[in-house]
Amino acid sequence: MDKKQKMSAAAKNEAAWGYLFVAPTIIGLIVLNFYPVINSIYQSFCKTGDFGKGNTFVGLANYQKVIGSAETWQSLWNTIKYAIIEVPFGVIIALILAVFLKNKIKGVSVFRTIFFLPMVCAPAAVAMVWKWLYNQQFGLFNNIFHTNIAWISDPKIAWISVAIIGVWSIIGYNMVLFISGLQEIPGDYYEAAEIDGATGIRQFFSITVPLLSPTTFFIVQTRVIGALTIFDLMFMVMDRTNVALSKVQSVVYVFYEYSFNQGNKGYGAALVMVLIVFIMLVTLIMQACEKKFVFYN
C-alpha cells in the first residue's frame, strides 16, 4: 500500500479551513514583520532620493557614517544607562511586591490592581502627569521636598528621571508574571523549610529565588530587549528643545529623528541594524548565562 495516500474529501476540507483560519496571522506576520525587516536591511544600503522618493545604492556608506558618529555611541550609552536602571529595579521591586501579594490577605486584589494600573494607562497621559511632577517651578516633587531641581532638564540627572518613569510603568507587569511563577512553587518546600527552622528570609533566598529563576530569566531577557528599544517614553517626556536631550535620547529616538524628521531613511535603517546586532549579542550572552543561573524544577 502506498504510504502517500490521497487525502479524503473531509480531510481536504478540514485542511482548507485550517489554512483559512491561520491566513490572517500569516499575512499579518508577512506584512507587519517580515517585509519591514527585509525593507529596512535594503534601505540601510541606500540613500533616500530627493523629496523622499527613490533610493540610490551607496553600499556601506551609511554604516560607516553611523559607526563613525559620536551621536550613535552617545545614544547607545544613553540606552544602556536607561536599561541599567529600569531592568534591575523593575525586577527587584516587582519580585518583592509579588511575594507580599501572592498570599490571600485582606484587600490583595485592590493592591494588585493599583500596582498594575500603570500598564493600562495611555503613555501620553503617563508622560503628561510625570512632566507635571518633574516641573521645576510648579512640580509636586520640588514643592514637597522644597527643592529647585531641574529633573528632566539637567543633563546629569535627566536620564535617571526618565528611567524612574520606566520602572514605575513596568512594575505591575513584572509583578503579575512573578505572582504566576510563585503559584507554581509547591508549598511542601516551604513547610519542610519551616520544620527545619528556616526563617522567611532564608526561605526566600534558598527556595523562592532558585525556583523562580525561569520566570526571572524570562522577565529580565524581555525587559532588556524592551529597554534597549525604548522610544515612546523619551519622545513624550523630552521636548526637542530640551538641553538634556542629547544625554537622554535612545538609539530608536535618533532613528526616528533621522528617518521621519530629516527624511534620511537609509541612515536611520543602518542605525537600527547596528542596534539589532547589539541586541543579538546581549541576547546571546544572556542565553549563555541561562544554564548557570536558571534552575528548572
C-alpha positions as CSV (number, residue, x, y, z in Angstrom):
1,M,0.0,0.0,0.0
2,D,1.4,3.4,-1.0
3,K,2.4,5.4,2.1
4,K,1.4,8.6,0.4
5,Q,-2.3,8.0,0.5
6,K,-4.6,10.5,-1.1
7,M,-6.5,12.8,1.3
8,S,-10.2,12.2,1.6
9,A,-12.6,15.0,0.8
10,A,-13.3,15.6,4.5
11,A,-9.5,15.8,5.3
12,K,-9.0,18.3,2.4
13,N,-11.9,20.4,3.6
14,E,-10.5,20.4,7.2
15,A,-7.1,21.4,5.9
16,A,-8.6,24.2,3.8
17,W,-10.4,25.6,6.8
18,G,-7.2,25.3,8.9
19,Y,-5.3,27.3,6.3
20,L,-8.1,29.8,6.1
21,F,-8.1,30.4,9.9
22,V,-4.3,30.9,10.1
23,A,-4.1,33.0,6.9
24,P,-4.8,36.4,8.7
25,T,-1.9,35.7,11.1
26,I,0.4,34.6,8.4
27,I,-0.5,37.7,6.2
28,G,-0.1,39.9,9.3
29,L,3.4,38.5,10.0
30,I,4.5,38.9,6.4
31,V,3.1,42.5,6.0
32,L,3.9,43.8,9.5
33,N,7.1,41.9,10.4
34,F,9.0,40.1,7.6
35,Y,8.6,42.7,4.9
36,P,9.6,45.7,7.1
37,V,12.7,43.8,8.2
38,I,13.8,43.0,4.7
39,N,13.0,46.5,3.5
40,S,15.0,48.0,6.4
41,I,18.0,45.9,5.5
42,Y,17.7,47.0,1.9
43,Q,17.3,50.7,2.8
44,S,20.4,50.6,5.1
45,F,22.5,50.2,2.0
46,C,20.8,53.1,0.1
47,K,20.5,56.8,0.2
48,T,17.0,58.2,0.1
49,G,16.3,60.3,-3.0
50,D,15.1,63.9,-3.2
51,F,11.8,64.6,-1.5
52,G,11.9,61.0,-0.1
53,K,11.5,59.4,-3.5
54,G,13.7,56.7,-4.9
55,N,16.8,55.0,-3.4
56,T,20.4,55.2,-4.5
57,F,22.6,52.2,-3.6
58,V,25.6,53.5,-1.6
59,G,26.9,50.3,-0.2
60,L,28.4,50.5,3.3
61,A,28.4,54.3,3.4
62,N,25.6,54.6,5.8
63,Y,27.2,52.1,8.2
64,Q,30.5,54.0,8.1
65,K,28.7,57.2,9.0
66,V,26.7,55.5,11.8
67,I,29.8,53.9,13.3
68,G,31.9,57.0,13.0
69,S,29.2,59.3,14.5
70,A,29.7,60.3,18.2
71,E,25.9,60.7,18.4
72,T,25.4,57.0,17.7
73,W,27.6,55.9,20.6
74,Q,26.2,58.6,22.9
75,S,22.6,57.4,22.2
76,L,23.7,53.8,22.7
77,W,25.3,54.7,26.0
78,N,22.1,56.6,26.9
79,T,20.1,53.5,26.1
80,I,22.3,51.2,28.2
81,K,22.1,53.6,31.2
82,Y,18.4,53.5,30.9
83,A,18.4,49.7,30.9
84,I,20.8,49.5,33.8
85,I,18.2,51.3,36.0
86,E,14.9,50.1,34.5
87,V,15.6,46.4,34.3
88,P,17.1,45.5,37.8
89,F,15.0,47.9,39.8
90,G,11.8,46.9,37.9
91,V,12.6,43.3,38.5
92,I,13.6,43.5,42.2
93,I,10.7,45.8,43.3
94,A,8.2,43.6,41.3
95,L,9.5,40.5,43.0
96,I,9.2,41.9,46.5
97,L,5.7,43.1,45.8
98,A,4.8,39.7,44.3
99,V,6.0,37.9,47.4
100,F,3.8,40.0,49.6
101,L,0.8,40.0,47.3
102,K,0.7,36.3,46.4
103,N,-1.0,35.4,49.7
104,K,-4.7,35.8,50.4
105,I,-4.5,38.9,52.6
106,K,-7.2,41.5,53.0
107,G,-7.5,43.8,50.1
108,V,-4.9,41.9,48.0
109,S,-7.0,42.4,44.8
110,V,-7.1,46.1,45.3
111,F,-3.3,46.3,45.8
112,R,-2.7,44.2,42.7
113,T,-5.0,46.4,40.7
114,I,-3.3,49.6,41.9
115,F,0.2,48.3,41.0
116,F,-0.9,47.1,37.6
117,L,-2.7,50.3,36.7
118,P,0.3,51.9,35.0
119,M,0.3,49.2,32.4
120,V,-3.2,50.1,31.2
121,C,-2.7,53.9,31.3
122,A,-2.2,55.7,28.0
123,P,1.5,56.5,27.5
124,A,0.6,60.1,26.6
125,A,-1.3,60.5,29.9
126,V,1.6,59.0,31.9
127,A,4.1,61.4,30.2
128,M,1.9,64.4,30.9
129,V,1.5,63.5,34.6
130,W,5.2,62.8,35.2
131,K,6.2,66.0,33.3
132,W,4.0,67.9,35.8
133,L,5.5,66.1,38.7
134,Y,9.0,66.9,37.4
135,N,8.2,70.6,36.6
136,Q,11.0,72.7,38.1
137,Q,8.7,75.6,39.1
138,F,5.3,74.1,39.8
139,G,6.1,70.3,40.1
140,L,4.9,68.3,43.0
141,F,8.3,66.8,43.8
142,N,10.0,70.2,44.2
143,N,7.2,71.5,46.3
144,I,7.2,68.5,48.6
145,F,11.0,68.4,49.1
146,H,11.4,72.2,48.9
147,T,14.0,72.0,46.2
148,N,14.6,73.6,42.8
149,I,15.8,70.6,40.8
150,A,15.6,70.5,37.0
151,W,14.5,66.9,36.9
152,I,14.3,66.5,33.2
153,S,16.4,69.5,32.1
154,D,19.6,68.8,33.9
155,P,21.8,66.5,31.7
156,K,23.3,64.9,34.8
157,I,20.1,63.6,36.2
158,A,17.5,63.7,33.3
159,W,18.3,60.1,32.2
160,I,17.7,58.9,35.8
161,S,14.4,60.8,36.0
162,V,13.2,59.2,32.7
163,A,14.4,55.7,33.9
164,I,12.3,56.1,37.1
165,I,9.2,56.6,35.0
166,G,10.1,53.4,33.1
167,V,10.5,51.4,36.4
168,W,7.1,52.8,37.7
169,S,5.5,51.8,34.4
170,I,6.7,48.2,34.2
171,I,6.5,47.1,37.9
172,G,2.8,45.9,37.5
173,Y,3.5,43.7,34.5
174,N,6.6,42.1,36.1
175,M,4.7,41.6,39.4
176,V,1.9,39.7,37.6
177,L,4.4,37.4,36.0
178,F,6.2,36.8,39.3
179,I,2.9,36.0,41.1
180,S,2.1,33.4,38.4
181,G,5.6,31.9,38.9
182,L,5.3,31.9,42.7
183,Q,2.0,30.0,42.5
184,E,3.8,27.2,40.6
185,I,6.2,26.6,43.5
186,P,4.9,23.7,45.7
187,G,4.0,24.7,49.2
188,D,5.7,21.5,50.6
189,Y,9.1,23.1,50.1
190,Y,8.2,25.9,52.5
191,E,6.5,23.6,55.0
192,A,9.7,21.4,55.1
193,A,11.8,24.6,55.5
194,E,9.7,25.8,58.4
195,I,10.1,22.4,60.1
196,D,13.8,22.7,59.7
197,G,13.7,26.1,61.3
198,A,14.4,28.3,58.2
199,T,13.4,31.9,58.6
200,G,11.3,33.7,56.0
201,I,14.4,35.4,54.5
202,R,16.3,32.1,54.3
203,Q,13.3,30.5,52.6
204,F,13.2,33.4,50.1
205,F,16.8,33.1,49.0
206,S,17.0,29.2,49.3
207,I,13.6,28.3,47.8
208,T,11.9,31.2,46.1
209,V,14.8,32.7,44.2
210,P,16.1,29.5,42.7
211,L,12.8,28.0,41.8
212,L,11.6,31.3,40.4
213,S,14.7,31.7,38.2
214,P,13.0,30.6,35.0
215,T,10.4,33.4,35.4
216,T,13.1,35.8,36.4
217,F,15.2,35.0,33.4
218,F,12.2,35.4,31.1
219,I,11.4,38.8,32.6
220,V,15.0,40.0,32.5
221,Q,15.5,38.9,28.9
222,T,12.3,40.6,27.6
223,R,12.8,43.7,29.7
224,V,16.4,44.1,28.5
225,I,15.2,44.0,24.9
226,G,12.3,46.3,25.7
227,A,14.7,48.8,27.4
228,L,17.2,48.8,24.6
229,T,14.4,49.6,22.1
230,I,12.7,52.3,24.3
231,F,11.3,55.3,22.3
232,D,7.8,56.4,23.3
233,L,8.6,57.4,26.9
234,M,11.6,59.6,25.9
235,F,9.7,61.0,22.9
236,M,6.8,62.2,25.0
237,V,8.7,63.3,28.1
238,M,11.7,65.0,26.5
239,D,10.9,68.1,24.3
240,R,13.1,68.6,21.2
241,T,14.3,71.9,22.7
242,N,15.3,70.3,26.0
243,V,19.0,70.9,26.7
244,A,19.4,67.5,28.2
245,L,18.0,65.6,25.1
246,S,21.4,64.6,23.8
247,K,22.2,62.9,27.1
248,V,18.9,61.1,27.3
249,Q,17.8,60.2,23.7
250,S,17.9,56.5,22.9
251,V,19.0,54.8,19.7
252,V,15.5,54.4,18.5
253,Y,14.8,58.1,19.2
254,V,17.8,59.1,17.0
255,F,16.5,56.6,14.3
256,Y,13.1,58.4,14.4
257,E,14.7,61.8,14.1
258,Y,16.7,60.9,11.0
259,S,14.1,58.7,9.3
260,F,11.0,60.7,9.8
261,N,12.0,64.3,10.6
262,Q,15.0,64.6,8.3
263,G,13.9,62.0,5.7
264,N,17.2,60.2,5.8
265,K,15.7,56.7,5.9
266,G,18.9,55.0,4.8
267,Y,20.9,56.3,7.7
268,G,18.1,55.5,10.1
269,A,17.9,52.0,8.8
270,A,21.6,51.5,9.2
271,L,21.4,52.8,12.8
272,V,18.6,50.3,13.6
273,M,20.7,47.4,12.1
274,V,23.6,48.3,14.4
275,L,21.2,48.3,17.4
276,I,19.8,44.9,16.3
277,V,23.3,43.4,16.2
278,F,24.0,44.8,19.6
279,I,20.7,43.3,21.0
280,M,21.6,40.0,19.4
281,L,25.0,40.0,21.2
282,V,23.4,40.8,24.5
283,T,20.8,38.1,24.0
284,L,23.5,35.5,23.2
285,I,25.3,36.4,26.4
286,M,22.1,36.0,28.4
287,Q,21.4,32.7,26.7
288,A,24.9,31.5,27.6
289,C,24.2,32.5,31.3
290,E,20.9,30.6,31.4
291,K,22.5,27.2,32.1
292,K,24.4,28.6,35.0
293,F,21.8,30.8,36.7
294,V,18.4,29.2,35.8
295,F,17.2,26.1,37.7
296,Y,14.3,24.1,36.3
297,N,12.5,22.0,38.9
